[in-house]
């Protein structure tokens, strides 16, 4: 989301905006530094110290990130706090009259960015001075030393996976407490350090230093997999490191590697899998999959098949074995043999869809229809989600064949079930149903929804599209809740503003009766402001007076009511 700097308040949730302003006003924001043209870096001190990065171009905030764990929206309170700091301290814009105090600062002299300062020093410092600095820094700072060695390890004759594994272990050991358990705040530090190491692996890959990239990724994948059981929180982030490592390992396996590196990589994967053959975790499975991408002949394929035979089938995903076999067939025998294998195993939904897609592409519609209908019959009892997929394929085929009757049939089903976000079933029907029959047709759809078909809210969405405002109002009255009133207010306020004010008022009373806490008070006051905009100022004043008498002990509510 691109955010205009001078109007950023319009783009951010009021609660987050309020919290960010509080951080800024209470001096929790360090002075932002311009580390590159329009790129700012700044620390915000909350329960911990978080790093915020912003990029501003042509008066717009085009990039922003924070290393805090907030995941409830695109912008956290720390980012908001830094935006206020940039406005008031760097761009000298005071957009917040509600700060109730003037912020006066002497105009700063234009300072060089961090990037400019670095370049100036690097262009001036001698080679020997730089080497001595690295020696001293490596001696005093293990983290710096490890990153430096990892960045240039390909120049060392004794480079190995173990070097990187030890580096990862040192990161984990430093983060672990006395019990060997990594708390949540340290987990973020671990993830940050591993991400930095994976960035180095990516650079080596980009420079065709494949072996170094393989070493790093294998070390991360193997060492971090065990960490999942020893972290207090944010396991998704830890697993994200493993996924990044494995994704790069797959990319490398699909390259035309030098033969010595290919053989090393293939043998390592097989050896690692065989060593842990009784393990069924995802990482060990990946090793066998990667080996499947690296094979060159039937003998290597047989070695993989032999390993598969040793796996206790009850402990292994049969679909995964089939996928591995398909990949090997495609690699050694080509696409035609792979298609034949998929048709022989057509009960697997991914294969059925792939065969349908290829039949559709070559306009073999008869075969595509047959396979789709078979899929519907096979899956209608236990896997209704797949039935939707096969019906959508039938719709695609009907469109390709220009079969209007079938298009309407399948698009109608699609509208009621809404099983694809990539299709606008309503407009598709509008285009194919004759205009003279449209009103009658849409009434049959609405009747089906009344009888229990169709997803929640479909009826209201049709009312909006058909501009049936009286029926939309009736729907809102029957399904009164504050979210539904809010959702459809824009369509109803012209004709039903008085009624909406009354409905909002009733729902706010219920809301505050059930909810406590500043977050909920902010929400309630937002709806009070909506009531005022609808012309319900007197009703709002009456409600505020009632709330003050009813909830005098709720200090936070009293403060929020002051802002209405």
Buried (B, 14 or more C-beta within 10 A) or exposed (E): EEBEBEEBBEBBBBBBBBBBBEBBBEEBBBEBBBBEEBBBBBBBBBEEEBBBBBBBEEEBBEEBEBBBBBEEEBBBBBBBBBBBBBBBBBEEEEBBEEBEEEEEEEEEEEEEBBEBEEEEEEEEEEEEEEEEEEEEEBEEEEBEBBBBBBBEBBEEEEBEBEBBBBBBEBBBEBBBEEEEEBBEBBBBBBBBBBBBBBEBBBEBBEEEBBBBBBBBBBBBBBBBBEBEEBBEBBEEBBBBBBBBBBEBBBBBBEBEBEEEBBBBBBBBBBEBBBEBBEEBEBBBBBBBBBBBBBBEEEEBBEBBBEBBEEBEEEEBEEEBBBBBBBBBBBBBBEEEEBBEBBEEBBEBBEBBBBBBEBBBEEEBBEBBBEBBBBBBEBBEEEEEEBBBBBBBBBBBBBBEEEBBEBBBBBBBBBBBBBBBEEBBBBEBBBEBBEEEEEEEBBEEBBEBBEEEBBEEBBBBBBBBEBEBBEBBBEBBEEBEEBEBBBBBBEBBBEEBBEBBBBBBBEBBBEBBEEEEEBEBBBBBBBBBEBBBEBEBEEBBEEBBEEBEEEBEEBEBBBEBBEEB
